């Protein structure tokens, strides 16, 4: 009987946690550059004497899907999207992070930002001098028309890199970082599209379908709990009788 209960409990817990992952994906379906998560489960033994045949499904973490999102043309100078594989590099308080969010902004000091985090160029964080125009080339070269000048001047080049997808994981802040802790070098084969942004790679239809399946799975596990309770009650009646 207890093995039956462990099975139902484990299944219900896995379904509930997976629903949280899917709900977070749906909540970010319109977030530019967002990478969808997939829940990963593994079998684990139940500790303790006499539980050798008991096993549970443990949600060990999530994997990041790297399928590109759809590119949308905005015409905005500071909107940049990566065509195909690759990531922008940003600096955080915890070190290097990777992102596909290319809707850049500039702070009061001229620092190029992605979601309030400095965008790294091949020479470090990109800082633009006072200017009247900005241009970002297909290779990520950032040029400006400085005040009082008549020609565009190159400031830096976006740090574009292709980290190993298996090495990328989301940290507690939802930022993509490497499991290994290594910094990947620039990749000159990456091409960007200025005046475009990449949308989330979340498929709302797929997420809704998975959510419904997980909901049905959770309901089934709850029915198993009730069945186990009824079987235990019938056994108690037999003993009392």
Secondary structure, DSSP 8 states (H G I E B T S, - for coil): -HHHHHHHHHHHHHHHHHHHHHHHHHHTTTSTT---EEEEEEEEE--STT-TT-EEEEEEEEEE------EEE---TTBEEEESS-EEEEEETTEEEEE---B-EE-TT-BEEETTEEBEETTEE-B--SEEEEEE-TT-EEEEEETT-SS-EEEEEB-EE---GGGEEE-TTS-EEESS-------TT-EEEETEEE-----HHHHHHHHHHHHHHHHHHHHHHHHHHHHHHHHHHHHH-
